[in-house]
Amino acid sequence: MLVAESKLKHELQDVYILSTGMFYFFDDFIISEMNEGVHFNWEAAQDIIELALNHYGSDSKISYISNRVNSYSIEAQD
């Protein structure tokens, strides 16, 4: 199920659409839905980290959840 189709959409604060996928920002967690075929690496992660720092600040403790609705790969060593 996509976040946009779930009950969580009513608690959503912001949505960011990047070339790697959709990133849903809530009060204390982020849910990602990566695009099909994306290769997610440290460079791509930096974009999300920057958005999170701007949104939550550097002292916040948030969780990151991957809603794996598409097939993609991750650079594990990054």
Biotite code that builds the C-alpha atoms (Angstrom):
import biotite.structure as struc

atoms = struc.array([
    struc.Atom([0.000, 0.000, 0.000], chain_id="A", res_id=1, res_name="MET", atom_name="CA", element="C"),
    struc.Atom([1.254, 3.459, -0.871], chain_id="A", res_id=2, res_name="LEU", atom_name="CA", element="C"),
    struc.Atom([1.459, 6.113, 1.840], chain_id="A", res_id=3, res_name="VAL", atom_name="CA", element="C"),
    struc.Atom([-0.852, 8.339, -0.227], chain_id="A", res_id=4, res_name="ALA", atom_name="CA", element="C"),
    struc.Atom([-3.520, 5.616, -0.046], chain_id="A", res_id=5, res_name="GLU", atom_name="CA", element="C"),
    struc.Atom([-3.149, 4.968, 3.691], chain_id="A", res_id=6, res_name="SER", atom_name="CA", element="C"),
    struc.Atom([-4.675, 6.472, 6.820], chain_id="A", res_id=7, res_name="LYS", atom_name="CA", element="C"),
    struc.Atom([-1.276, 8.026, 7.547], chain_id="A", res_id=8, res_name="LEU", atom_name="CA", element="C"),
    struc.Atom([-1.793, 10.648, 4.845], chain_id="A", res_id=9, res_name="LYS", atom_name="CA", element="C"),
    struc.Atom([-3.822, 12.691, 7.352], chain_id="A", res_id=10, res_name="HIS", atom_name="CA", element="C"),
    struc.Atom([-0.776, 13.001, 9.622], chain_id="A", res_id=11, res_name="GLU", atom_name="CA", element="C"),
    struc.Atom([1.579, 14.015, 6.813], chain_id="A", res_id=12, res_name="LEU", atom_name="CA", element="C"),
    struc.Atom([3.595, 17.215, 7.226], chain_id="A", res_id=13, res_name="GLN", atom_name="CA", element="C"),
    struc.Atom([5.507, 17.418, 3.926], chain_id="A", res_id=14, res_name="ASP", atom_name="CA", element="C"),
    struc.Atom([6.167, 15.408, 0.779], chain_id="A", res_id=15, res_name="VAL", atom_name="CA", element="C"),
    struc.Atom([9.387, 15.682, -1.194], chain_id="A", res_id=16, res_name="TYR", atom_name="CA", element="C"),
    struc.Atom([9.598, 14.313, -4.716], chain_id="A", res_id=17, res_name="ILE", atom_name="CA", element="C"),
    struc.Atom([13.173, 13.583, -5.761], chain_id="A", res_id=18, res_name="LEU", atom_name="CA", element="C"),
    struc.Atom([14.631, 11.692, -8.690], chain_id="A", res_id=19, res_name="SER", atom_name="CA", element="C"),
    struc.Atom([15.073, 8.697, -6.378], chain_id="A", res_id=20, res_name="THR", atom_name="CA", element="C"),
    struc.Atom([11.494, 8.613, -5.102], chain_id="A", res_id=21, res_name="GLY", atom_name="CA", element="C"),
    struc.Atom([8.879, 10.088, -2.787], chain_id="A", res_id=22, res_name="MET", atom_name="CA", element="C"),
    struc.Atom([9.741, 11.021, 0.794], chain_id="A", res_id=23, res_name="PHE", atom_name="CA", element="C"),
    struc.Atom([6.946, 11.581, 3.291], chain_id="A", res_id=24, res_name="TYR", atom_name="CA", element="C"),
    struc.Atom([7.828, 13.605, 6.401], chain_id="A", res_id=25, res_name="PHE", atom_name="CA", element="C"),
    struc.Atom([5.744, 13.090, 9.552], chain_id="A", res_id=26, res_name="PHE", atom_name="CA", element="C"),
    struc.Atom([6.174, 14.394, 13.117], chain_id="A", res_id=27, res_name="ASP", atom_name="CA", element="C"),
    struc.Atom([8.983, 12.034, 14.064], chain_id="A", res_id=28, res_name="ASP", atom_name="CA", element="C"),
    struc.Atom([9.598, 9.723, 11.112], chain_id="A", res_id=29, res_name="PHE", atom_name="CA", element="C"),
    struc.Atom([10.161, 9.657, 7.360], chain_id="A", res_id=30, res_name="ILE", atom_name="CA", element="C"),
    struc.Atom([8.702, 7.098, 4.972], chain_id="A", res_id=31, res_name="ILE", atom_name="CA", element="C"),
    struc.Atom([10.344, 6.625, 1.588], chain_id="A", res_id=32, res_name="SER", atom_name="CA", element="C"),
    struc.Atom([8.935, 5.053, -1.547], chain_id="A", res_id=33, res_name="GLU", atom_name="CA", element="C"),
    struc.Atom([11.812, 4.645, -3.982], chain_id="A", res_id=34, res_name="MET", atom_name="CA", element="C"),
    struc.Atom([11.259, 4.675, -7.714], chain_id="A", res_id=35, res_name="ASN", atom_name="CA", element="C"),
    struc.Atom([11.515, 1.457, -9.676], chain_id="A", res_id=36, res_name="GLU", atom_name="CA", element="C"),
    struc.Atom([15.099, 0.547, -10.607], chain_id="A", res_id=37, res_name="GLY", atom_name="CA", element="C"),
    struc.Atom([16.828, 3.234, -8.513], chain_id="A", res_id=38, res_name="VAL", atom_name="CA", element="C"),
    struc.Atom([20.316, 2.493, -7.204], chain_id="A", res_id=39, res_name="HIS", atom_name="CA", element="C"),
    struc.Atom([20.355, 4.216, -3.797], chain_id="A", res_id=40, res_name="PHE", atom_name="CA", element="C"),
    struc.Atom([23.825, 5.232, -2.646], chain_id="A", res_id=41, res_name="ASN", atom_name="CA", element="C"),
    struc.Atom([25.479, 7.682, -0.257], chain_id="A", res_id=42, res_name="TRP", atom_name="CA", element="C"),
    struc.Atom([25.116, 10.578, -2.704], chain_id="A", res_id=43, res_name="GLU", atom_name="CA", element="C"),
    struc.Atom([21.352, 10.029, -2.912], chain_id="A", res_id=44, res_name="ALA", atom_name="CA", element="C"),
    struc.Atom([21.149, 9.631, 0.866], chain_id="A", res_id=45, res_name="ALA", atom_name="CA", element="C"),
    struc.Atom([22.805, 13.023, 1.330], chain_id="A", res_id=46, res_name="GLN", atom_name="CA", element="C"),
    struc.Atom([19.814, 14.685, -0.340], chain_id="A", res_id=47, res_name="ASP", atom_name="CA", element="C"),
    struc.Atom([17.425, 13.086, 2.157], chain_id="A", res_id=48, res_name="ILE", atom_name="CA", element="C"),
    struc.Atom([19.710, 13.885, 5.097], chain_id="A", res_id=49, res_name="ILE", atom_name="CA", element="C"),
    struc.Atom([19.820, 17.545, 4.080], chain_id="A", res_id=50, res_name="GLU", atom_name="CA", element="C"),
    struc.Atom([16.021, 17.698, 3.763], chain_id="A", res_id=51, res_name="LEU", atom_name="CA", element="C"),
    struc.Atom([15.627, 16.038, 7.163], chain_id="A", res_id=52, res_name="ALA", atom_name="CA", element="C"),
    struc.Atom([18.072, 18.430, 8.833], chain_id="A", res_id=53, res_name="LEU", atom_name="CA", element="C"),
    struc.Atom([16.237, 21.417, 7.356], chain_id="A", res_id=54, res_name="ASN", atom_name="CA", element="C"),
    struc.Atom([12.842, 20.022, 8.346], chain_id="A", res_id=55, res_name="HIS", atom_name="CA", element="C"),
    struc.Atom([13.549, 18.612, 11.831], chain_id="A", res_id=56, res_name="TYR", atom_name="CA", element="C"),
    struc.Atom([16.766, 20.329, 12.917], chain_id="A", res_id=57, res_name="GLY", atom_name="CA", element="C"),
    struc.Atom([20.014, 18.698, 13.984], chain_id="A", res_id=58, res_name="SER", atom_name="CA", element="C"),
    struc.Atom([18.908, 17.698, 17.504], chain_id="A", res_id=59, res_name="ASP", atom_name="CA", element="C"),
    struc.Atom([15.811, 15.699, 16.522], chain_id="A", res_id=60, res_name="SER", atom_name="CA", element="C"),
    struc.Atom([15.601, 11.943, 16.765], chain_id="A", res_id=61, res_name="LYS", atom_name="CA", element="C"),
    struc.Atom([13.632, 10.571, 13.840], chain_id="A", res_id=62, res_name="ILE", atom_name="CA", element="C"),
    struc.Atom([13.111, 7.166, 12.287], chain_id="A", res_id=63, res_name="SER", atom_name="CA", element="C"),
    struc.Atom([13.404, 6.245, 8.633], chain_id="A", res_id=64, res_name="TYR", atom_name="CA", element="C"),
    struc.Atom([11.046, 3.667, 7.139], chain_id="A", res_id=65, res_name="ILE", atom_name="CA", element="C"),
    struc.Atom([11.355, 2.288, 3.630], chain_id="A", res_id=66, res_name="SER", atom_name="CA", element="C"),
    struc.Atom([7.989, 1.381, 2.117], chain_id="A", res_id=67, res_name="ASN", atom_name="CA", element="C"),
    struc.Atom([9.384, -0.986, -0.482], chain_id="A", res_id=68, res_name="ARG", atom_name="CA", element="C"),
    struc.Atom([6.637, -0.855, -3.103], chain_id="A", res_id=69, res_name="VAL", atom_name="CA", element="C"),
    struc.Atom([9.122, -0.949, -5.996], chain_id="A", res_id=70, res_name="ASN", atom_name="CA", element="C"),
    struc.Atom([12.264, -2.915, -6.733], chain_id="A", res_id=71, res_name="SER", atom_name="CA", element="C"),
    struc.Atom([15.503, -0.952, -6.205], chain_id="A", res_id=72, res_name="TYR", atom_name="CA", element="C"),
    struc.Atom([19.052, -1.581, -5.082], chain_id="A", res_id=73, res_name="SER", atom_name="CA", element="C"),
    struc.Atom([21.138, -0.132, -2.257], chain_id="A", res_id=74, res_name="ILE", atom_name="CA", element="C"),
    struc.Atom([24.882, 0.432, -2.132], chain_id="A", res_id=75, res_name="GLU", atom_name="CA", element="C"),
    struc.Atom([25.395, -1.433, 1.149], chain_id="A", res_id=76, res_name="ALA", atom_name="CA", element="C"),
    struc.Atom([28.982, -0.288, 1.617], chain_id="A", res_id=77, res_name="GLN", atom_name="CA", element="C"),
    struc.Atom([27.929, 3.349, 1.633], chain_id="A", res_id=78, res_name="ASP", atom_name="CA", element="C"),
])
